[in-house]
Amino acid sequence: MADTHHDPGGGDGGVDDTNRERFLEQIIDATQSELTQLWSAFGLSEEEQQQQQIVLSAKVEKACEARLNAWRGEIGRATTRVDELEGEIRVIQRQFQRNEVRNNRVAEMRKLQAQLGRLDQKLGTDTTFLPPGENDLPDLSDHHKEILQNLVQSKLLEVLAQELQMESDQIFDAELDVRLKVIFESNYAAARWGGAEG
């Protein structure tokens, strides 16, 4: 029997359907030719050989269909799994994004609280505001952030007024020199970035 083995892909996964069909036809023709010789050697008549070819073709077709359906099932399961994995990746990405936003807010709120604590230390005061959130983390709401920002701004004005020996509500009266605002802004920036004296 001649060697009819050949790689239909030729090492290339991009072989098109036409090439595959041509390859299969070559195999079928070669196989039928060899079987015809074999059946003739067994003494089968031409009619019997045709009948054997019909039976053989039906078996091959059935086997190919079963194999094709199995491949399709595997592809379907793989596609479903890929979709599931993509969904899981999207969930993880959203969790990372939420965690990043939350961590940034926690850091921001703690920075405001530390800033307020330093200002209280300068003034000899003890500011009481909303209790911390769950697990001793600060309340992360916008409302609480605004309260902290207002408290820090108020305390900064008190510190500046104390240094200038003035009332805090008079610091930015129109008749005062603009340089006072510069002093306030520099103090505010120093406290905001942790540069204020603790």
matplotlib code that plots the C-alpha trace (Angstrom):
import matplotlib.pyplot as plt

x = [0.0, 1.4, 2.2, -0.7, 0.0, 0.3, -0.2, -3.2, -2.0, 1.5, 2.5, 0.3, -2.8, -4.2, -4.9, -8.3, -11.2, -10.6, -7.1, -8.5, -11.2, -8.7, -6.5, -9.3, -10.4, -6.8, -6.8, -10.3, -9.2, -6.0, -7.8, -10.5, -7.9, -6.1, -9.3, -10.4, -7.2, -7.7, -11.3, -10.4, -7.7, -10.5, -12.6, -15.3, -17.4, -17.7, -21.2, -20.0, -17.1, -19.5, -21.7, -18.6, -17.7, -21.2, -21.0, -17.5, -18.5, -21.5, -19.3, -16.7, -19.2, -20.9, -17.6, -16.6, -19.9, -19.5, -16.0, -17.1, -20.0, -17.5, -15.2, -18.1, -19.1, -15.5, -15.4, -18.7, -17.6, -14.3, -16.1, -18.4, -15.5, -13.7, -16.8, -16.9, -13.3, -13.7, -16.7, -14.6, -11.8, -14.2, -15.5, -11.9, -11.1, -14.1, -13.2, -9.6, -11.0, -13.4, -10.6, -8.3, -11.0, -11.7, -8.1, -7.5, -10.5, -9.3, -5.8, -7.4, -9.6, -6.9, -4.7, -7.4, -7.8, -4.1, -4.0, -6.9, -5.1, -1.9, -4.0, -5.8, -2.4, -1.3, -4.5, -4.7, -8.2, -9.8, -12.2, -15.0, -16.8, -18.5, -17.3, -15.1, -16.7, -16.5, -13.2, -11.9, -11.8, -13.0, -16.4, -15.8, -18.8, -18.6, -20.5, -18.0, -15.1, -16.7, -17.1, -13.4, -12.3, -14.4, -13.0, -9.5, -10.1, -11.6, -8.7, -6.2, -7.9, -7.8, -4.1, -3.4, -5.5, -3.6, -0.3, -1.5, -3.3, -6.6, -10.1, -10.4, -13.5, -11.6, -8.6, -9.8, -11.6, -11.2, -9.0, -6.4, -3.3, -3.3, -0.2, -2.3, -4.0, -0.6, 0.4, -2.9, -2.4, 1.2, 0.2, -2.7, -0.5, 2.1, -0.5, -2.2, 1.0, 2.1, 4.7, 3.0, 4.8, 3.2]
y = [0.0, 3.4, 6.0, 8.5, 10.3, 14.0, 16.9, 18.9, 21.9, 21.7, 23.3, 26.3, 26.8, 29.1, 26.5, 27.4, 25.1, 24.6, 23.2, 20.9, 19.6, 18.9, 17.1, 15.0, 14.1, 13.0, 10.7, 9.3, 8.7, 7.0, 4.9, 3.8, 2.9, 0.7, -0.8, -1.6, -3.5, -5.3, -6.2, -7.4, -9.6, -11.0, -11.8, -9.3, -8.4, -4.8, -4.6, -5.9, -3.4, -0.5, -1.8, -1.9, 1.6, 2.8, 1.1, 2.4, 6.0, 6.0, 4.8, 7.4, 10.2, 9.2, 9.1, 12.5, 14.0, 12.7, 14.0, 17.4, 17.6, 16.8, 19.6, 22.0, 21.1, 21.6, 25.0, 26.0, 25.1, 26.9, 30.0, 29.9, 29.6, 32.5, 34.6, 33.7, 34.6, 37.9, 38.6, 37.7, 40.0, 42.9, 42.3, 42.3, 45.5, 47.2, 46.1, 47.5, 50.8, 51.0, 50.1, 52.7, 55.4, 54.4, 54.3, 57.7, 59.1, 57.4, 59.0, 62.3, 62.2, 61.0, 63.8, 66.4, 64.8, 65.0, 68.6, 69.5, 67.7, 69.8, 73.0, 72.0, 71.4, 74.9, 76.5, 74.3, 73.1, 69.7, 69.6, 67.0, 66.1, 63.1, 59.7, 57.5, 55.0, 51.3, 49.7, 53.0, 54.4, 57.9, 58.6, 58.8, 60.7, 64.0, 65.7, 64.6, 65.7, 69.1, 69.4, 68.5, 71.0, 73.8, 72.9, 73.0, 76.4, 77.8, 76.6, 78.0, 81.4, 81.1, 80.3, 83.2, 85.5, 84.4, 85.1, 88.5, 89.2, 89.9, 88.5, 85.8, 87.3, 90.6, 89.1, 89.6, 92.9, 95.0, 97.7, 95.1, 94.7, 92.0, 90.6, 89.1, 86.9, 85.8, 84.9, 82.9, 81.1, 80.1, 78.8, 76.9, 75.3, 74.3, 72.7, 71.0, 69.3, 68.4, 71.2, 73.0, 72.8, 69.9]
z = [0.0, -1.0, 1.7, 1.5, 4.8, 4.4, 6.8, 5.5, 7.3, 6.0, 9.3, 8.5, 10.6, 7.9, 5.2, 3.6, 3.2, -0.6, 0.1, 2.8, 0.5, -2.2, 0.2, 1.5, -2.1, -2.8, 0.2, -0.7, -4.3, -3.3, -0.7, -3.1, -5.7, -3.2, -1.9, -5.5, -6.1, -2.7, -3.4, -6.9, -5.3, -3.1, -6.1, -5.5, -8.6, -9.7, -8.3, -4.9, -4.9, -5.5, -2.7, -0.4, -1.4, -0.5, 2.9, 3.5, 2.5, 4.8, 7.7, 7.0, 6.6, 9.9, 11.7, 10.3, 11.3, 14.8, 15.0, 13.6, 16.1, 18.9, 17.7, 17.6, 21.1, 22.3, 20.5, 22.1, 25.5, 25.0, 23.7, 26.7, 29.1, 27.4, 27.8, 31.5, 32.0, 30.2, 32.5, 35.6, 34.3, 33.9, 37.5, 38.8, 36.9, 38.3, 41.8, 41.3, 40.1, 43.1, 45.5, 43.9, 44.2, 47.8, 48.8, 47.4, 49.3, 52.5, 52.1, 51.4, 54.5, 56.8, 55.5, 56.3, 59.8, 60.4, 59.2, 61.5, 64.4, 63.9, 63.8, 67.0, 68.6, 67.6, 69.0, 72.1, 71.0, 70.4, 67.5, 67.7, 64.5, 63.0, 64.3, 62.1, 59.8, 59.9, 61.0, 62.3, 58.7, 58.2, 56.9, 53.1, 52.1, 50.2, 53.0, 55.6, 53.4, 53.1, 56.9, 57.3, 54.7, 56.3, 59.7, 58.4, 56.7, 59.8, 62.0, 59.5, 59.9, 63.6, 63.5, 61.2, 63.4, 66.5, 64.8, 63.7, 67.0, 65.2, 65.1, 62.5, 61.0, 60.4, 58.6, 55.1, 55.4, 52.3, 54.0, 55.0, 52.9, 50.3, 51.8, 54.5, 52.0, 50.8, 54.3, 54.7, 51.4, 52.3, 55.7, 54.1, 51.5, 54.1, 56.3, 53.3, 52.3, 55.7, 55.9, 58.8, 62.1, 64.1]

ax = plt.figure().add_subplot(projection="3d")
ax.plot(x, y, z, "-o")
ax.set_aspect("equal")
plt.show()
